[in-house]
Every structure is written in structure tokens, then in C-alpha cells.
Amino acid sequence: FLFVHGNADTTVPYSQSVKMRDRLIAAGVRAELFTGENVGHGFFNRDPWYQPSLARMVKFMADSLR
């Protein structure tokens, strides 16, 4: 799992992604969290976050296929 979440999200609490990631890791599942600093919901699909978010997603998928 790759969670992409802004830590200033007022739609879905950021803490939910942190807790879910931590629980998945505890269960032996690969889980990572890409945090958008000081941004809200849906930050990843617009500038200046689009390219860094996309690069992180591509890296996660590439690493998962190894």
C-alpha cells in the first residue's frame, strides 16, 4: 500500500493514513506514506505536487515488482 496524504487535509484526517500504514506494517504488509506537507485533500494531482507525487508512485510500483 502507498498512502498519499496531505497532513493539512480537513476532509480525511491524516492520522487515519498513519494508523492504517502502521497497522499494515505490523501485520507484515508493505506500506508506505507519502506526505504532502501543509497541504490538503487531493494535493497530489496539481502543481507543484503532481510530478513529485507521480515519481513516488512510480518508484513504489517499480519496487513492488522486483
C-alpha positions in Angstrom: 0.0 0.0 0.0 1.1 3.5 -0.7 -0.8 6.2 1.0 -0.6 9.7 -0.5 -1.9 12.2 2.0 -1.6 15.9 2.9 -1.0 16.5 6.6 -3.4 19.5 6.5 -6.3 17.5 5.0 -9.6 18.6 6.5 -11.6 16.0 4.5 -9.9 12.8 5.7 -7.8 13.1 8.9 -4.1 12.5 8.1 -3.9 10.4 11.3 -6.0 7.7 9.6 -3.4 7.1 7.0 -0.7 7.0 9.6 -2.6 4.5 11.7 -3.5 2.3 8.7 0.1 2.3 7.5 1.4 1.3 10.9 -1.2 -1.5 11.3 -0.4 -2.9 7.9 3.3 -2.9 8.7 2.6 -4.6 12.0 0.7 -7.3 10.0 3.7 -7.8 7.8 2.3 -5.9 4.8 4.5 -3.4 2.8 3.0 0.0 3.4 4.4 3.5 2.9 3.1 7.0 3.4 4.0 9.9 1.1 3.1 13.1 3.0 2.3 16.4 1.4 3.5 19.0 3.9 1.0 21.7 4.8 -1.5 20.7 2.0 -5.0 19.4 2.0 -7.1 16.8 0.2 -6.3 15.9 -3.4 -3.0 17.8 -3.4 -1.2 15.2 -5.5 -3.0 15.9 -8.8 -1.9 19.5 -9.2 1.2 21.6 -9.3 3.6 21.8 -7.6 2.9 18.3 -6.2 1.9 16.4 -9.3 5.4 15.5 -10.5 6.8 14.6 -7.1 3.7 12.5 -6.3 3.8 10.7 -9.6 7.5 10.0 -9.2 6.8 8.5 -5.7 4.0 6.3 -7.1 6.2 5.1 -10.0 9.0 4.2 -7.6 6.7 2.4 -5.3 5.3 0.3 -8.1 8.7 -0.4 -9.6 10.0 -1.5 -6.2 6.9 -3.7 -5.7 7.5 -5.6 -8.9 11.0 -6.6 -8.0 
